[in-house]
Amino acid sequence: VREQGTGAPISGAQVTLMKERSGPPPSGMAFERPPQTTTDSAGRFVFRSVAPGRYRFGAQKAGFAMPFGPAAMPAAVDVAANIDTIEIILPRGGVLTGRVLDASGEPIANAMVSAMRPRPEFPARAGAPPRPPLPRLVMAGPAGQTNELGEFRIHSLAAGEYVVRVMARPYEQSATASPDGHATTLVPTYAPGTTDPDAADAVAVQAGGTVHVGDIRLVSAPSFRVAGTVVDAGGRPVAGALIRLTPADPAADMLPMSGPMGANRTDGRGAFTLDGVVNGAYILVAIAPV
């Protein structure tokens, strides 16, 4: 594994051996983690006892660009005998920095900051079922977290254009009373300070470069509470049922309400509460405890 441009060997890179399949995996086949190894001080790696077949080799290391989209898929290699000529070239990753503030200009600590790009279109596999609608934007690198000063740093980004999304931690998204007595909650915000990803500033990142996006002010929105009770077919309350609230639009952004992805469990009386729900259309699902 070598660095793009300089050709210098990269030690400590994690290399993955991925077997290429001609179609979808057989029904009922359990997920099998592909073999992985780490490069030595000379950037070399070895996979032993590899069965003949067609494989792809991928490598990752913090500070180097993470691959994104179908164009980043490594070329397939036919393995029928020992091979010692595999070479993986990694470009240096770009960096995004900035600061997250609330409406009054105070820094927000522990906010999750993500570099987002349009979801790449991968060729459909023959015989695969139709793909369901998915969010238009996806994370395109490791997420960052703000420190006590509200500062963040996202590294290992491939060259390209990004929009920056900020989400407060669930315990900081919970509904709070505004001066007029109405509940509000912090919602996903795109730099420089909008809830509309189409209105966000696009940031161009170069290989090995650092871009400062400035201050991002998290937006608050009116919030509501969704509450109810889960019962079984006989009308008896169901304790420990998982409650999940998801946007009716599958392409919508993540939910800004408290709990992981708008989820909670019923109490001993079968009751549940979800706070910090912003205006919109949702699907409410209850899943019986195992």
N, C-alpha and C positions, 0 to 999 in steps of 0.2 A: 504494500500500500504506500503510495507516494503523494506528495503535495503537488497540486497543479501549479505549473509555472517554474518552481524551483527544482522539482524532482526529488526533493529531500524525503527520505524514508519517514514514515509516521509510526511511532511506537505506541502501544496501548490502544490501538483501534480495534473495535469489535467487528469481526468479520462473520457473516452469515452465509451458509450454503443452502440455497433454495432449489429444490427439485422442481423442474417444470412439468406441469400436467397438461395434457391435451384437452381435457374437459373438466367438468365439475367433479369433485371427489365423490366416491361411491356413497350411496345413502347409508346413514348410520355410522360412517367412518368418524372415529374420534379425532379431535385436533391433535396434531403432532408437531411439537416445537422443532423447528429446523436446527441442525447442528450449528454451534457457534464456537469461535475461538478468538484469541487476542494476539495481535502482532507483537513480535519481540523488538529489541532495540534497533534491529536493522529493518524493521517494517515488514518482516516475513511472517507468513502464517502457513499452517499445515493442517489439512484434513486427511485422516488415514481411513483405510478400509471403506472407500467410497464405492458404492455399487455403480456399475455402468449405467449411463443415462444422460439426460440433458439437464444442466444446472445453470443457475444464475448466482453470482457472487456479489454481495453487498457489504459495504463497510461504513461504520459511523464512529465519530469521536467528537466530543464537545470542542467547539471552536471551529469545526469544519462544517460546511453546508450540508444540511439534511436534504436528501433527495425529495422532489415534489413532482407529482404528475406522471403521466405515462412516458414522457420523454426521459425521465430519470431512471426508468427501469433498465438495469444492466443487461448487456447482451447475453444470450444463452450460449453455453459452451457444451459441446459433446464430450463426455468423459468415457473413454474406452480403454485407456491405459494411464500410466502415471503422467501427470502434467506439472511442470514447474515454471510455466511462463505466464501464469495469470497475473495481471497487473491492474490494480484499482487506483484511479486518480481521484483525489478529493480536493475540491476548491476550498479556500478559506471562507468561513461563514461571515455574513454581515451582522451588524448589531443595531438594535433600536433602543434608544434611551428616552426618558421623559419623566414626568411627574404627574401624579393623580391628586386632585384637590376636590373638596366639596364646594357647594354653592357659595359659601362664605370665604373661600380661599384657604381653608385649613387642609393640611395634608391628610390623606387617607392611607393608613397602613394596612398591609395584608390583602390588598386588592389583587385580583388575578388579571394579568394583562396578557393578551394574545395577539399575535400577528396573523391576520386572516387574508386568505386569497380565495378567488372563485373556485368552487369545487371542480377538480379536473374531470374530464370525460374519458373513461377507460373503455376500450372496445368490449362489447358484450361477448361473453363466452357462449359458444354454441350449446343450445339445450338449457341454458340458464333461465330461470323464471324472470319475468319483467321486474325491473328495479322500482321500488317505491319512491315517491318524491322525497327529497332530502333537502336540508338547509343549503342555500345557495353558496354561503361562505363557510370555509373550514379552516381550522388551525393549520398553519403551514410551518411549524417549528415548535420548539419547546416554549411553554408559557413562562412568564415572569411573575414575580410577586413584589409588591411595593414594600419598601422598608419603612421605618418610623417617620421618615421625612417625606413619604409619598413617592420616593424615587423608584424607578424600575429599569431593568436592563434585560433585553431579550437577545440571545446570541444564537449562533449556528444557523443563520437564515440563508437560504439560497438567493442568488441575485434575482431581482424581480420587484414588482410593485405589490404593496401590502396596504391594508387598512388596520388600524390598531383598535382593539376592543377591550374595554375594561368592565369587570364585574366585581362588585363588592362581595365579601364573604357572606354566607347565609345569615350569620348572626348580626351582620351590619346591614343586611337588606331588610330585616324585619321592620314592620310598619311602625312609624313614629308619628306623633301628633305634630302637625304644623301649627303656626300661630293662630290660624283661624279655626283650629279644632279638628280639622280633617286629617285622616291618616295618609301618610305618604311613604314611599319606599324608594330606595335607590335602584335604578334599572340599568341594564347593559347600555353602555355609552361608547360611541365611536369618536375617535379624535377628529376635530378638536373639542367636541362637546355636543354630539347629536345622537338621537336614538335611531336615526335612519341610516343604514349602511350605505345607501346610494348617495347620501349627502356628505359622507366622510371624506377626509383628505386622503388621497393616495400618496404613499411614500415610496420612493424608488430606493432600493437597497442594492449596493454594489458588493461584489465579492471582497471580503476583508475590510469593508468600510463601516463607519459608524455614522448613524443619522440620529440627531436629536429632534424629537417631535414636539418638544415643548410641554406646556401644561394641558392636561385634560381634566375638565370639570365634569364630575359625575352628575347625571341628571336625576332628579326626583320626579315621581309621578304619583297621582292619587292611587291609593291601594284599598283593597277590600278583603273581607274574610269569607272563606267558603267553609261551611261546617255542616255536619250531618251525622247520621248513624248508619252502620252497616248491620244488616240482619240476614239470617239464613232463610231458607224456604219456609221454615216453620215460624218465622217472626222472632226468633231468638237472637239477641245481640252477638256479634262475632268480635271477639277480642283479638288483637294482634294482626288484624287484616292490613295489608299494605294498600295505601291510598295513593294514587298517582294522578296528577293533573297535567295534561300535555296540551299544547296548542292544537286547535282543530286544523290549522294550516300546517302540514308537515314541513314546509319550507321556512317556517317562522324561526326566530332566534330562540335561544335557551330562555327558560323561565326565570324571572328575577325574584321569585318568592322564596320564603324561608324553607329550609329543608332541602335535601339533595334532589334537584330537578323537580321541585314542587311535590315532594313525596312526604308521607307521614304514616304512622300506624294508629289503629284504633285502640282506645283504652279498654279497661275491663267492662265498660258498659256499651262497647261498640261504637263510641263516639269518636269523631275526628275533627280537627281544625287545621286549616291552611291559612296562614296570614300572608299579607304582602302581595296579594293577587292583583295585578293591574288589569285595566279594562281590556276585554277581548273575548273571543270564543274559544272554549276549551272542551276537551273530552275528559271526563272523570271516570277512573277505573278503580275498582276494588278487587284485590287479589286475596283469596283465602290463605290463612297461615298454613305452612307445611306441618 
